[in-house]
Amino acid sequence: MTVDGPLFASVCDARGIDLAYEIAVPSDDGIDGVPLVWGHGLLSSRVTDDRTRLVDFGALRARRRVVRYDAVGHGSSAPADDIARYRWTELADDQLALVAHLAVDRYIASGESMGAATALLAAMKAPERVAGLVLVTPPCAWHTRPAQATTYLQGAQLIDDGHMAALAEFIAGAPPPGPFVGDPTWPTRAAAAADALVSQQAVVSAEVLRGAANSDLPLPVDLAERLTMPTLILCWTDDDGHPVSTGEALAAAITGARLVVSSRASEVADWSAQIADFVESIDP
């Protein structure tokens, strides 16, 4: 079922920076309970998510309220003057400020890549506010983080030098993750992400990438001590920026977490249904 409810869009002052967000209300047979808050990936946005269609938000909106927003310096949200505001811990504070603005007591924290990191850190900061976690392609962390940080810093230099188009071309031409090797839909997805990045170039700055380079996930031992909420982790194979090892470590650290590892495009296509079922399992 992919029925869309009414959509409300606005801007929130999140700790001094305007964040653009939208709320979709479930259809009549949905459950108006604990909402799902979704965060996009690095250099992405709500528009990019809609173009790449990794997740079917229509299916999710049919079950619960869905709040989507553009992180600071992305999409329609305002940029920050301070590089520190682009670190994941700060993005988590922004998310908590947004849900406070919406008067949401508890919510399902979810997202892809950087959005997954944001959700995880928000849960660490305020576990009593997070009823569940949906972590889609969580990024490299801990011992795999330094190599990725180097890539981010190289991208930041391209932006500084005025080569946003070259960065977008690099992203479009990057090897696909395991499930999409040889898949004819991947070039279209990658091109959509690259085109969306170029359209954001007035907002996106090199500091976005530098902030990511200076970020990491909490240590598994700390996660184990603090997180007990239901958790769904969705990973795919053969992606250095989003290795299965991160998902495995998170699943081992968070009691009762469910890990799904997909190696085929058909399996990734089932993620939206799995997320929708997970969301429905959370008490309203």
Beta strands, then each sheet from edge to edge (+ up, - down):
strand 1: 7-14
strand 2: 17-24
strand 3: 36-39
strand 4: 66-69
strand 5: 107-112
strand 6: 130-136
strand 7: 231-236
strand 8: 258-262
sheet 1: 1+ 2- 4+ 3+ 5+ 6+ 7+ 8+
end
